[in-house]
Amino acid sequence: MSSVKTNAVRLLDAKKIIYRVYEYDAPDGFLDGVSVAKATGMDPKRVFKTLVTQGSGKENYVCVIPVEKELNLKAAAKHFGEKKIEMIPAKDITKITGYIKGGCSPVGMKKLFPTVIDKSAQDLDAIVVSGGKVGLQMELSVPDLLRMVNGSLADITVSIGES
C-alpha cells in the first residue's frame, strides 16, 4: 500500500493487488525511462513505459514496453488489427488518459483502452510501471497487471536504433 494515492494506486488497493511503490526525484518534472530506472535502482529490463497510440479509425491503444526498447509501430498495428497506428501527440496525453507525460500509468486511465504488454514481460516475476504521477513507480506481477488492464502479451518492440 502506498501513502501516495493516485488513481492507479487506488484501483490496485480496491482490487487487493499486491504491489510496491518507488518514489524518485524528478526536479525538471520529467525523466526518460532509463533515467527513472537508475533513479529507483531498478534493472532497466524490468522497468516499462506506457505509450498511447491511435489507429486510423481514431481508436486509442496502449502499449507497455521496456524503457530500453522502442515500439515497433507495424507490429503493434498488426496486433490491434489496424493498418497503421501512430503515437498520440504529447499535448493530448492528459485529455485522453487523465495522466500527464512522464506519469502515465497503464492502470486507471479515463477509459480502459485495448492494451498490450511486450512479451518480454512474461519472463519476469514482476515489472515496474508508472504509478500515475511523475516521481512514482509501482511494481506488480505481470498476471496482475494483465488482469487490471484486460491486456495481452505480444512482441511489439525493437531495439533502439533498429528499424
C-alpha angles and dihedrals in degrees: 000000000000132000087214107080114203122159089260093052093046091053093050090049091049091052091044091237115168111237141149126221128216123195125201138175118257102178094179092045097250139057127181116246097259090052090049090053090052092045091054095040091241130145103254089225088068096046115087131190127217116231125186119209138179130220127217089266089057092251113144124230131189122220121190112198140163112276091236093058138069126230114257098221093194093053091046092048090050091049091053094042094247128134090221139358131187137188115272115243111269089238090064098053096094094043092051103035107020089236131098129240109281092021102061110133122193086223120075104012118161088263133018102250124191103276135197127187119204110260091237085080091070090073092057130078091218140356133210120234135166114292092215103275138056108274096029127095128174130204120209139153118278093237090052092049091048090052094047093053098030085237140160137212125246141152100263105146142084128193114267109274094023120115 
